[in-house]
């Protein structure tokens, strides 16, 4: 009895991986073994960097708030402590946006918590 191979499923699996490899350079886009490795690595990076993206944005917001706070004679940690004690419900994303694009509004927030 001949060996039964589910070629439909294996072809679909290969097709799915090669579709994900579309746009890659050289053999990475059309050779199965090379494309499979490239796509696996890319998916790992994508998973990792979805987490890192959140960290990087928080770091950026903190830097912007710190720069804005130092213009008004406060450090970031002192400003955030005063904001929490004053029960101001603004998160870091909003504070960073105010510090960058609306310095007068940021100044008003700083003055209200001083």
C-alpha positions in Angstrom: 0.0 0.0 0.0 1.5 3.4 -1.0 2.3 6.0 1.6 -0.4 8.6 2.1 0.8 12.1 2.2 -1.4 15.1 3.0 0.0 17.2 0.3 -2.9 19.7 0.5 -2.1 20.7 4.0 1.7 20.8 3.5 1.3 22.9 0.4 -1.0 25.3 2.2 1.5 25.6 5.1 4.3 26.4 2.7 2.1 28.8 0.8 1.2 30.6 4.0 4.9 31.0 5.0 5.9 32.2 1.5 3.1 34.7 1.6 4.6 36.1 4.9 8.0 36.2 3.2 6.8 38.4 0.4 9.1 41.4 -0.1 12.1 39.7 1.4 15.4 39.9 -0.6 16.9 37.1 -2.6 16.2 33.5 -1.7 14.5 34.5 1.5 11.3 35.2 -0.5 10.9 32.1 -2.6 13.0 29.1 -1.3 11.1 27.2 1.3 13.8 26.4 3.9 15.3 29.9 3.8 12.0 31.6 3.8 10.8 29.5 6.8 13.8 30.5 8.9 13.5 34.1 7.9 9.7 34.2 8.7 10.2 32.4 12.1 12.9 34.9 13.0 10.7 37.9 11.9 7.7 36.7 13.9 9.9 36.3 17.0 11.2 39.9 16.5 7.7 41.1 16.0 6.5 39.5 19.2 9.4 40.8 21.2 9.2 44.3 19.8 5.5 44.7 20.5 6.5 44.5 24.2 9.5 46.8 23.7 7.5 49.4 21.9 5.6 50.1 25.1 8.8 50.4 27.0 10.3 52.8 24.4 7.3 55.0 24.3 7.3 55.3 28.1 11.0 56.2 28.1 10.3 58.9 25.5 7.4 60.3 27.5 9.5 60.4 30.7 12.3 62.2 28.9 10.0 64.8 27.5 8.3 65.4 30.8 11.6 65.7 32.5 12.8 68.3 29.9 9.6 70.3 30.4 9.8 70.1 34.2 13.4 71.2 34.3 12.4 74.4 32.5 10.2 75.2 35.5 12.8 74.2 38.2 11.6 70.7 39.0 13.0 67.3 38.3 10.8 64.5 36.8 10.5 62.6 40.0 9.5 65.6 42.1 7.0 66.7 39.5 5.4 63.2 39.3 5.3 63.0 43.1 3.5 66.4 43.2 1.1 65.4 40.5 0.1 62.2 42.3 -0.3 64.0 45.6 -2.4 66.7 43.9 -4.5 63.9 42.4 -4.1 65.2 38.8 -5.5 62.5 36.5 -3.1 63.0 33.6 -1.0 60.1 32.3 2.6 60.3 31.0 1.5 60.3 27.4 -0.7 63.4 27.8 1.9 65.2 30.0 4.6 64.5 27.4 2.3 65.9 24.6 1.6 69.0 26.7 5.3 69.5 27.4 6.2 69.2 23.7 3.4 70.9 21.8 1.6 73.1 24.4 4.2 74.5 26.8 1.7 77.1 28.3 -0.7 74.3 29.2 2.1 72.3 30.7 3.2 75.3 32.7 -0.3 75.7 34.0 -0.2 72.0 35.2 3.1 72.6 36.9 1.9 75.8 38.6 -1.2 74.1 39.8 0.7 71.3 41.5 3.5 73.6 43.0 
